[in-house]
C-alpha cells in the first residue's frame, strides 16, 4: 500500500516582520549586532528589517521605500552593516531551523535562480577576431 503524502499548509508570503518572527530574530540581533551606546541612536531595527524585506521582495529602489519603514538611507545602511557582519545569513539559518521543526522545509526539492539582464553601456566592445591562417578555398587568390 502506498504511503499517504503529508499535507503541509504553505506559509503566507512575508512582507513585514510579525511578532512571532521578531521573537525569533531579536535575540540573534542583540548578539550579532549589539547597540553601541556612543554616537547617534539607531533607527527601529524591526522597522528596518521590514523595510529590507519589502525592498528585497518588491525590487523597488532604496530611496522609494515607504515612510513607514523609516529613513531610506538608514534602512540601507542597516542592510549593508548586516550583510558585512553576516547577520542575514544567521537569520536565514535560524529560520530554516524553525521551518524544519514545523515540517515546512522539503529538503528533497531545491532550486537555483539566476537573472539575465541587459549589459550596461552595451557590454564590452572587442575587436574583430583576427584570422589564424590563410584562405584555403579553391578560388582564393
C-alpha positions in Angstrom: 0.0 0.0 0.0 1.3 3.4 -1.0 2.3 5.9 1.7 0.0 8.9 2.1 1.6 12.3 1.2 1.8 14.6 4.2 -0.3 17.7 3.6 1.6 20.8 4.7 -0.2 24.1 4.7 2.1 26.6 2.8 3.2 29.6 4.8 1.9 33.1 3.9 4.1 35.4 1.9 6.3 37.5 4.2 6.1 41.3 3.7 6.6 42.6 7.2 8.1 41.2 10.5 5.4 39.6 12.6 5.6 39.4 16.4 6.4 35.7 16.2 9.2 36.2 13.7 10.6 39.1 15.8 10.7 36.9 18.9 12.9 34.5 16.9 15.2 37.2 15.4 15.6 39.7 18.2 17.9 37.6 20.4 20.1 36.9 17.4 20.2 40.6 16.5 21.2 41.6 20.1 24.0 39.0 20.0 25.4 39.7 16.5 24.8 43.5 16.2 24.6 45.0 19.7 23.6 48.6 20.1 26.5 51.0 20.7 26.0 53.5 23.4 28.0 56.1 21.6 27.1 58.1 18.5 23.6 58.7 17.1 20.8 56.4 18.2 19.8 53.7 15.7 16.5 53.5 13.8 14.0 50.9 14.9 15.6 47.6 14.0 12.3 45.9 13.5 11.1 48.6 11.0 14.5 48.4 9.3 14.1 44.6 8.8 10.6 45.1 7.5 12.0 47.7 5.1 14.7 45.3 3.9 12.2 42.6 3.4 9.9 45.0 1.4 12.8 46.2 -0.8 14.0 42.7 -1.5 10.6 41.3 -2.3 9.3 44.3 -4.4 12.6 45.2 -6.0 12.0 48.9 -5.5 14.9 51.3 -5.2 16.1 52.1 -1.7 15.1 55.7 -2.0 11.5 54.7 -2.8 10.8 52.8 0.4 7.5 53.8 2.1 8.0 56.1 5.1 6.6 53.5 7.5 10.0 51.8 7.4 11.9 54.9 8.5 14.6 56.8 6.6 15.6 55.0 3.4 19.3 55.8 3.8 19.3 54.4 7.4 17.5 51.3 6.3 20.1 50.8 3.5 23.0 51.4 5.9 21.4 48.8 8.3 21.2 46.3 5.4 24.8 46.9 4.5 26.0 46.6 8.1 24.1 43.3 8.5 25.5 41.9 5.2 29.0 42.8 6.3 28.6 41.2 9.7 26.8 38.1 8.4 23.7 38.8 10.4 21.3 38.0 7.5 22.9 34.5 7.0 22.4 33.8 10.7 18.7 34.9 10.4 18.3 32.6 7.4 19.9 29.6 9.2 17.7 30.2 12.3 14.5 30.5 10.2 15.3 27.3 8.2 15.9 25.6 11.5 12.5 26.7 12.8 10.9 25.8 9.5 12.4 22.3 9.6 10.9 21.8 13.1 7.5 22.8 11.8 7.8 20.4 8.8 7.8 23.3 6.3 11.1 22.6 4.7 11.2 20.0 1.9 14.8 19.0 1.7 14.3 16.9 -1.5 13.4 19.9 -3.6 16.0 22.6 -4.4 16.2 25.3 -6.9 18.7 27.8 -8.1 17.6 31.1 -9.7 19.5 33.4 -12.0 18.8 36.6 -13.8 19.8 37.7 -17.2 19.9 41.4 -17.8 21.0 43.9 -20.4 24.7 44.7 -20.4 25.3 48.3 -19.2 26.6 50.6 -21.9 26.4 47.8 -24.5 28.8 45.4 -22.8 32.5 45.1 -23.8 33.5 46.2 -27.2 36.0 43.8 -28.6 38.0 44.0 -31.8 37.2 41.7 -34.7 38.6 38.2 -34.4 41.9 38.0 -36.4 42.4 35.2 -39.0 44.6 32.4 -37.9 45.5 31.1 -41.3 45.3 32.0 -45.0 42.3 31.2 -47.1 42.3 27.7 -48.4 39.3 27.8 -50.8 40.0 26.7 -54.3 39.0 30.1 -55.8 41.1 32.0 -53.3 43.7 34.2 -54.8 
